């Protein structure tokens, strides 16, 4: 019978080995802990069965546009193309071919080639918006060589998603997966028409999730080879499900450099549903300009860790102002969902139904406040505009931050739309180092609102010189927290 050695007997064995001159290397707590078990990689996957299954639902997309060109002498068309490509001009022509003259004809000119995939048996096809943008005619070719003229039901440039419809039935189609459950390191494949090479398959792994490249696109990053012509094709997991649309690459040469991006399929389907119903995408708007919350600002305001979105501008008459949101608020939640970074807020607001009421949780002067807002439609980028302050009567004294400030007359406060604050007349030492300059308006010290110059200087006099303080500073129409460390 084999006996398991006790800790005492194990120590005796080790002592005997050491006395015998045997080199023994021990890790800390070697007798008490075991190494972390890691999964064993047994081999690379075989994608052949997967491709046989999903390949027929991936399509090639060709686009053309109609242009008017005149008939000219032999070789003139080639010379026109040469001039367009290299000099941006055309040969002056007379007689036939002169714009408005006789001999003009309308021709179809190829614009480009992209990829797409079928998502239903009755012929709905997804691709990138940039693949079909500006096209007068879209031709879709299946792997069995059947061709269809596709109708563009709608395209959304913000998400780079377009929905097409084929007049056909009983078509092969792909199942959609859940892009919120993808894992970094899992295998994925792309199918498309790079450089017009139809049904090309490439494989790789997911390199990162939620890679930020825009307000509404937390993209999937992978190392799958994607080149011009792959745009609009599917990114597929090992279960044969679409998890994204291949849309962008990071490159210095124009070709694949090891980094490609796909629009997550969850976002794609939300957009596709709206395009199918109305032909356009409607997004919500809150009416604020926001900036990142730094660690120093978070600590100074009592937030703990850096989180949320700092409100630096509020649109006059917009939903945020009507709901009570103010400059200097830190938005922590939107409808109960945490705002970890500034990227989270526009995505959540954009996905909210226009006209619905939402609850915005803000951090204001040391307290959390829930504010009701009514979401309006996002139509164009808007910003709050208010008149710049006129300089009030000089005065004030220097303080430990290196600031000399003065009161703002009541009439000027009404013009600026502020309840209090002081005007910076001179900034030196720590304040100047932090970027504060004459003409700025300071409306808050930490979580305490500023009423006048005397109160401001009193607040500064009580600051701990070993700790930085966040000042809420307004410059022209933008307000943000600036962290300053008092002089010791």
C-alpha positions in Angstrom: 0.0 0.0 0.0 1.4 3.4 -1.0 1.3 6.0 1.8 1.1 9.8 1.1 4.0 11.5 2.9 3.1 13.9 5.7 4.5 17.4 5.9 7.0 16.2 8.5 8.2 13.2 6.4 8.4 15.5 3.3 10.7 17.8 5.3 12.9 14.9 6.3 13.2 13.8 2.7 14.2 17.2 1.5 16.8 17.5 4.3 18.3 14.2 3.3 18.5 15.4 -0.4 20.2 18.6 0.6 22.7 16.6 2.8 23.4 14.4 -0.2 24.3 17.4 -2.3 21.3 17.3 -4.5 20.2 20.7 -5.7 16.6 21.4 -4.8 14.7 24.5 -5.9 11.6 25.5 -3.9 9.0 28.0 -4.8 7.4 30.0 -2.0 4.8 27.9 -0.3 5.8 25.0 -2.5 4.4 22.4 0.0 1.1 24.3 0.4 0.1 25.4 -3.1 -0.2 23.9 -6.5 0.5 25.7 -9.9 -2.5 27.2 -11.7 -3.8 24.7 -14.2 -3.8 26.0 -17.8 -5.8 24.6 -20.7 -3.8 22.4 -23.1 -3.8 23.4 -26.7 -4.0 20.2 -28.7 -4.0 21.6 -32.3 -5.3 24.1 -34.7 -9.0 24.0 -35.7 -10.2 22.7 -39.1 -12.6 25.2 -40.7 -13.6 23.2 -43.7 -16.9 21.8 -42.4 -17.8 25.3 -41.1 -17.1 26.9 -44.5 -19.1 24.3 -46.3 -22.0 25.2 -44.1 -21.9 29.0 -44.1 -20.2 29.8 -47.4 -23.3 29.7 -49.6 -24.9 32.6 -47.7 -22.0 35.0 -48.3 -22.4 37.1 -51.4 -20.4 39.4 -53.7 -21.7 42.9 -54.2 -20.9 45.1 -57.3 -22.1 48.6 -57.5 -22.4 51.0 -60.5 -23.4 54.6 -61.1 -24.8 56.3 -64.1 -22.7 59.1 -65.6 -23.1 61.2 -68.7 -20.2 61.2 -71.2 -19.9 62.4 -74.7 -18.8 60.4 -77.7 -15.4 61.6 -79.0 -12.4 60.5 -81.1 -10.8 57.1 -80.5 -8.5 57.2 -77.5 -10.1 60.3 -76.1 -11.9 58.3 -73.3 -8.5 56.9 -72.1 -7.0 60.3 -72.1 -9.9 61.7 -70.1 -9.4 58.9 -67.5 -5.7 59.7 -67.4 -6.4 63.4 -66.7 -9.0 62.6 -64.1 -6.7 60.3 -62.2 -3.5 62.3 -62.3 -4.4 65.9 -62.8 -8.1 66.2 -61.8 -9.2 67.8 -65.1 -10.5 67.0 -68.5 -9.5 67.8 -72.1 -11.6 70.7 -73.4 -13.8 69.3 -76.1 -16.1 70.9 -78.7 -19.0 69.7 -80.9 -20.2 66.3 -79.7 -19.6 65.6 -76.0 -19.7 69.2 -74.9 -22.0 69.4 -71.8 -25.4 70.5 -73.0 -24.5 69.7 -76.7 -25.4 66.9 -79.0 -23.9 63.5 -78.7 -24.1 63.0 -74.9 -24.9 59.5 -73.7 -25.5 58.0 -70.2 -23.2 55.1 -69.2 -22.9 52.9 -66.2 -19.5 53.0 -64.6 -18.3 50.4 -62.1 -17.8 52.0 -58.6 -16.5 49.1 -56.6 -16.8 45.6 -55.2 -17.7 44.6 -51.7 -19.2 41.7 -49.7 -22.4 40.9 -47.8 -24.4 38.1 -46.4 -28.0 36.8 -46.4 -29.8 36.9 -43.1 -33.2 35.5 -44.2 -34.5 33.0 -46.7 -36.7 35.7 -48.3 -33.7 37.7 -49.4 -32.6 40.3 -46.9 -28.9 41.1 -47.1 -26.5 43.0 -44.8 -23.4 44.9 -45.9 -21.6 48.1 -45.1 -23.1 51.5 -45.8 -19.9 52.6 -47.5 -20.1 49.7 -50.0 -23.4 50.9 -51.5 -23.1 54.7 -50.9 -23.6 56.7 -54.1 -24.5 53.6 -56.1 -27.3 53.7 -58.7 -27.4 50.0 -59.2 -26.4 47.1 -56.8 -25.8 43.6 -58.2 -25.5 40.7 -55.8 -23.9 37.4 -56.9 -24.3 34.1 -54.9 -21.8 31.3 -54.8 -23.9 29.3 -57.3 -23.4 32.2 -59.8 -27.0 33.5 -59.6 -27.2 37.2 -59.9 -29.9 39.6 -58.5 -30.4 43.4 -58.7 -30.7 44.4 -55.1 -32.9 47.2 -53.6 -31.2 49.3 -51.0 -33.8 49.6 -48.2 -31.6 52.0 -46.2 -28.1 52.8 -45.0 -26.8 54.3 -41.8 -23.4 56.0 -42.0 -22.8 56.3 -38.3 -22.8 52.5 -37.8 -21.7 51.7 -41.4 -24.6 49.3 -41.9 -26.8 48.9 -45.0 -29.8 46.6 -45.6 -30.6 45.2 -49.1 -33.5 43.2 -50.5 -33.3 40.6 -53.2 -36.4 39.5 -55.1 -35.9 35.8 -54.4 -36.9 33.1 -52.0 -35.6 29.9 -50.4 -32.1 31.4 -50.1 -29.4 30.1 -47.8 -28.9 32.4 -44.9 -26.7 32.9 -41.8 -27.7 32.7 -38.2 -26.8 35.7 -36.0 -24.9 35.1 -32.7 -24.5 37.2 -29.5 -21.6 39.6 -29.9 -21.9 40.5 -26.2 -20.6 37.0 -25.3 -17.5 36.9 -27.5 -14.2 36.2 -25.8 -10.8 37.6 -26.6 -8.7 34.8 -28.1 -11.5 32.8 -29.7 -11.2 31.7 -33.3 -13.2 33.5 -36.0 -13.3 33.5 -39.8 -14.1 36.1 -42.4 -15.5 35.4 -45.9 -15.6 38.0 -48.6 -14.2 39.2 -51.9 -10.9 40.9 -51.2 -9.5 42.4 -54.4 -12.6 40.9 -56.2 -11.4 37.4 -55.3 -14.8 36.0 -54.5 -15.5 33.5 -51.6 -12.1 34.1 -50.0 -11.8 32.7 -46.5 -9.4 34.0 -43.8 -9.1 33.1 -40.1 -7.7 34.5 -36.9 -8.7 35.3 -33.4 -10.5 38.1 -31.6 -7.9 40.5 -30.4 -10.0 42.9 -28.4 -13.6 43.7 -27.6 -15.3 47.1 -27.5 -12.5 48.9 -29.3 -13.5 52.5 -29.4 -13.4 54.2 -32.8 -16.5 56.4 -32.6 -19.5 57.5 -30.6 -21.7 54.6 -31.7 -19.3 51.9 -32.6 -17.6 49.8 -30.0 -15.9 47.6 -32.6 -14.6 44.0 -32.4 -10.9 43.9 -33.2 -9.4 40.8 -34.7 -6.3 39.7 -36.6 -8.3 38.1 -39.4 -6.9 39.2 -42.8 -9.3 41.8 -44.2 -8.6 43.8 -47.4 -10.4 46.0 -49.8 -13.4 44.1 -51.0 -13.9 42.3 -47.7 -16.1 45.2 -46.5 -19.6 44.1 -45.6 -18.7 40.5 -45.2 -19.4 38.4 -42.1 -17.1 37.7 -39.1 -18.2 34.2 -38.0 -17.5 32.2 -34.9 -16.8 28.5 -34.6 -20.5 27.8 -34.2 -21.2 29.2 -37.7 -22.9 32.4 -36.2 -22.3 35.9 -37.5 -20.9 38.1 -34.7 -20.0 41.1 -36.8 -19.7 42.8 -40.1 -16.1 43.4 -41.3 -15.8 47.2 -41.8 -12.4 48.7 -41.2 -8.7 48.0 -41.1 -5.8 49.8 -39.4 -3.1 50.2 -42.0 -0.3 52.4 -43.2 -0.2 50.8 -46.7 -3.8 50.5 -47.6 -3.7 46.7 -47.2 -4.0 44.4 -44.2 -1.5 45.0 -41.4 -2.8 42.6 -38.8 -5.6 44.7 -37.3 -9.2 44.6 -38.6 -12.4 45.8 -37.1 -16.0 44.5 -37.3 -19.3 46.1 -36.3 -20.9 43.9 -33.5 -23.9 42.0 -34.8 -26.0 43.1 -31.9 -25.6 46.8 -33.0 -26.0 45.7 -36.6 -29.4 44.0 -36.0 -30.7 47.0 -34.1 -29.9 49.2 -37.0 -31.2 46.7 -39.6 -34.6 46.5 -37.8 -35.0 50.3 -38.1 -33.9 50.3 -41.7 -36.3 47.5 -42.5 -39.2 49.4 -40.9 -38.6 53.0 -41.8 -35.5 53.1 -44.1 -33.6 55.2 -41.6 -32.1 55.1 -38.1 -33.4 57.4 -35.3 -31.2 58.0 -32.3 -31.8 59.9 -29.1 -30.1 63.1 -28.0 -29.5 64.5 -24.5 -28.1 67.9 -25.4 -24.8 67.9 -23.4 -21.1 68.0 -24.2 -19.1 65.7 -22.0 -15.5 65.0 -21.1 -13.6 62.3 -19.3 -13.4 62.2 -15.5 -9.7 61.9 -14.4 -8.6 60.2 -11.2 -7.6 63.4 -9.6 -11.0 65.0 -10.2 -12.7 61.9 -8.9 -10.7 61.9 -5.7 -11.2 65.6 -5.2 -15.0 65.3 -5.6 -15.3 62.3 -3.4 -16.2 59.9 -6.2 -13.4 57.4 -5.3 -12.5 55.9 -8.7 -12.6 57.7 -12.0 -15.9 57.0 -13.6 -18.8 58.8 -15.2 -19.0 61.6 -17.8 -18.3 65.2 -16.8 -20.8 67.7 -18.2 -18.8 70.6 -19.7 -21.6 72.2 -21.7 -25.4 72.1 -21.7 -27.4 73.0 -24.7 -29.8 75.9 -24.0 -33.4 74.7 -24.2 -32.3 71.1 -24.7 -33.6 68.1 -22.9 -30.7 68.1 -20.4 -31.3 71.7 -19.3 -35.0 71.2 -19.1 -34.3 68.1 -16.9 -32.1 70.0 -14.5 -28.7 68.8 -15.6 -26.0 71.5 -15.0 -22.5 72.1 -16.1 -20.1 70.4 -13.6 -22.4 67.5 -13.0 -20.8 64.0 -13.3 -23.3 61.7 -15.0 -22.9 58.3 -13.2 -25.9 56.4 -14.6 -28.4 56.5 -17.5 -31.6 54.6 -16.8 -29.8 52.7 -14.1 -27.0 51.6 -16.3 -23.5 52.7 -15.0 -21.5 55.1 -17.1 -17.9 53.9 -16.7 -16.4 56.1 -19.4 -17.6 59.0 -21.6 -18.0 56.5 -24.5 -20.9 54.7 -22.7 -23.3 57.7 -22.5 -23.8 58.6 -26.2 -24.4 54.9 -27.0 -27.0 54.5 -24.3 -28.7 57.7 -25.2 -28.5 57.0 -28.9 -30.3 53.6 -28.4 -33.1 55.2 -26.4 -36.5 55.7 -28.0 -37.1 59.3 -29.0 -39.8 60.9 -26.8 -39.3 58.5 -24.0 -38.4 59.7 -20.4 -35.1 58.6 -18.9 -33.5 58.9 -15.5 -30.1 60.4 -15.4 -28.1 60.0 -12.2 -25.6 62.7 -11.5 -23.0 63.5 -8.9 -23.4 67.1 -7.7 -21.6 68.6 -4.8 -21.1 65.4 -3.0 -24.5 63.9 -3.6 -26.2 61.6 -6.1 -29.3 63.1 -7.7 -31.8 61.4 -10.1 -33.1 63.7 -12.8 -35.8 63.0 -15.3 -35.2 63.9 -18.9 -37.2 63.5 -22.1 -35.0 62.2 -25.0 -35.3 64.1 -28.4 -34.1 63.0 -31.8 -30.5 63.4 -32.8 -30.4 65.3 -36.1 -27.1 67.1 -36.1 -24.2 68.0 -33.8 -25.3 70.8 -31.6 -23.5 72.8 -28.9 -24.4 75.2 -26.3 -23.5 78.8 -27.1 -23.5 81.6 -24.6 -21.9 85.0 -24.8 -18.3 85.3 -23.5 -18.0 87.3 -20.2 -17.2 91.0 -20.1 -14.5 91.8 -17.7 -16.0 93.2 -14.4 -14.5 95.8 -12.2 -10.9 94.8 -11.1 -10.3 93.8 -7.5 -9.6 90.8 -5.4 -6.6 89.4 -3.7 -4.0 86.7 -4.4 -4.4 83.3 -2.7 -2.6 80.0 -2.1 -3.5 78.7 -5.5 -1.8 81.7 -7.2 -5.2 83.2 -8.2 -6.4 86.7 -8.0 -10.2 86.8 -8.6 -13.0 89.4 -8.6 -16.8 89.3 -8.2 -19.1 89.1 -11.2 -21.9 91.6 -11.2 -25.5 90.2 -11.1 -26.3 91.5 -14.6 -23.2 89.7 -16.0 -24.2 86.5 -14.2 -27.6 86.5 -15.9 -26.0 87.1 -19.2 -23.7 84.2 -18.7 -26.4 82.0 -17.3 -24.5 81.2 -14.1 -25.7 81.4 -10.5 -22.4 82.5 -8.9 -18.7 82.3 -9.5 -15.7 84.6 -9.7 -13.7 85.9 -12.6 -9.9 85.1 -12.8 -7.9 88.4 -13.2 -4.5 86.8 -12.7 -3.2 83.2 -12.6 0.3 82.3 -11.4 2.2 79.5 -9.6 0.1 76.3 -9.3 -3.0 77.7 -11.0 -1.0 78.8 -14.1 0.7 75.4 -14.2 -2.7 73.7 -14.2 -3.7 75.9 -17.2 -6.0 78.4 -15.6 -5.7 81.9 -17.2 -7.2 85.4 -16.8 -10.8 85.6 -18.1 -11.8 82.1 -16.8 -14.8 81.9 -14.5 -14.5 79.6 -11.4 -17.9 78.4 -10.1 -17.0 75.6 -7.8 -14.2 74.5 -5.4 -14.4 70.8 -4.9 -18.0 70.2 -4.1 -18.7 73.7 -2.8 -20.3 76.3 -5.1 -18.6 79.7 -5.3 -20.7 82.8 -4.5 -18.1 85.6 -4.5 -14.4 86.5 -4.3 -14.3 86.7 -0.5 -15.9 83.3 0.0 -13.7 81.8 -2.7 -10.5 83.0 -1.0 -11.8 81.7 2.3 -12.4 78.3 0.8 -8.9 78.2 -0.7 -7.3 79.3 2.7 -8.8 76.1 4.2 -7.4 73.7 1.6 -5.0 71.0 2.6 -1.7 72.0 0.8 -0.8 68.3 0.4 -4.0 67.5 -1.5 -5.0 68.6 -5.0 -8.4 70.3 -5.4 -10.7 70.3 -8.4 -11.9 73.7 -9.6 -14.9 74.0 -11.9 -13.6 76.4 -14.6 -15.5 77.9 -17.5 -13.7 79.3 -20.5 -15.9 80.8 -23.2 -18.6 78.2 -23.7 -16.9 75.1 -22.3 -16.7 74.2 -18.6 -14.6 71.5 -17.0 -12.8 70.5 -13.8 -9.2 71.6 -13.5 -7.1 70.0 -10.7 -4.7 72.4 -8.9 -2.4 71.6 -6.0 -2.1 74.4 -3.4 1.2 76.0 -2.6 2.8 74.5 0.5 
